[in-house]
Amino acid sequence: MTPQSDGAARTTPARRPTIKDIARRAGVSESAVSFALNGRPGVSQGTRDRIHRVAEDLGWQPNSAARALSGERSGCVGLVLARPAHTLGVESFFLQLVSGVQEVLAARKVALLFQVVEDIEAECAVYKRWWAEKRVDGVLVVDPRSDDPRPELLESLGLPSVVIGAPAEGGRQVSTVWADDTAAMASVLAHLHGLGHRHVVHVAGLPGLAHTERRITSLRTEAGRLGLTAIRSVTTDYSDAEGAEATRRVLDSDAPPTAIVYDNDVMAVAGAAVAAERGIKVPGELSIVAWDDSALCRVTHPRLTALVRDTSGFGRLAAEELLARLDGGPVRSLQAELPHLEPRESTGPPARR
C-alpha cells in the first residue's frame, strides 16, 4: 500500500457521462444527440428514442449550470429559513411542511435548495446571489413579517415566489398560501371560555412574524368580545427551553392562569413537564392547548388538546402554486383548510379558587 501524504486514501470522483459518450454508444453524431435531448427537429423518431434509451442507461443528466447560462430553467427552487438553528431540530412543523413540498417537487423532478441563515438581511442577500447565479427558478418564502422587505425584493428581481403563511398584499406580484390563524385562535378561546376559563395566557412564537401578530390580535379581540380582561400573550423563540421558562414565569405571577395556549407542540409538551414537576394537575389545575398537533401531543400524558391541520398538505399547496407560477400561471392567494380543534384530556373546567 502506498502511503498518502495526509494519511487518508483519496477518492477519485466518478466521471459523468457526456454527449460524446452517448453519441459513441448510440452510433450517431454529437449534433444528433444534442437535437434529440433538447427536443429539437433534425432526427428521426427512431433515432431520438434510441438516444434517449442510451442516455438513460448511462445515467446522463443535463448540466444545470449550462442550462442556466443558456436561459433555460435550473430545475431547482429555493427555500431560505431565517430562524435560530437550534429551534429547527425539535419542531415538527417545518419537517412536515418540507415533506409536502418535496413530494410535489419530486414528481416534477425539481430539486429543493435549502439554506438556514441568521436574519432577514442575510436571507435577502441569499436571494440576490441565487438570482445573479441563476441557481433557482423560484423561491418559497416562509415566516412572513408584519413589515417584510422580501416580497418587494423578489418582485424587483423578477424571481417567481410564493409566500407561505400570509394573505395577499395589494399590488404585489407574489402568490400567497395561508391559513386563517384569526379564526383558529377564536376557536381555541371559545373552547376554553366554554369550559369556564377566564384567565388565559398565550405563549406565542417569535415577535414580528405575521402569524404571531395575527394570533395575538385575535386573542385580544375575542377576549374583548367575551368580556375577558385577564388575557395576555408572551413571546418566545419557539424552543422547548423558552416555552418552559415562559411557563414558569406565568405560573409564578401574582395571578397565574387557569389555561395556557402554546404556539407549537414542543412548547406545550415543555409546559406540561413544568406543571408536572411542580405537582400542578393537568387539567384539574391547569388546562393546556397546543397550536399544532403532532405525535408529541398524542403520546404525552395526559394527551394534549391541539389544533389539527394538514401541514404536509400546506406544503404541497405551496409547491404546486410555485410550479404553476413557473409555468406561466397568474399570481394568486390560496387559503388552506381551517385548522380544527381536537379536544383531548389536557383541557377541562378550571378548579375553583
Beta strands, then each sheet from edge to edge (+ up, - down):
strand 1: 76-82
strand 2: 111-117
strand 3: 138-141
strand 4: 161-164
strand 5: 175-178
strand 6: 199-204
strand 7: 230-235
strand 8: 259-262
strand 9: 287-290
strand 10: 305-308
strand 11: 333-335
strand 12: 340-342
sheet 1: 2+ 1+ 3+ 4+ 5+ 11+
sheet 2: 7+ 6+ 8+ 9+ 10+ 12-
end
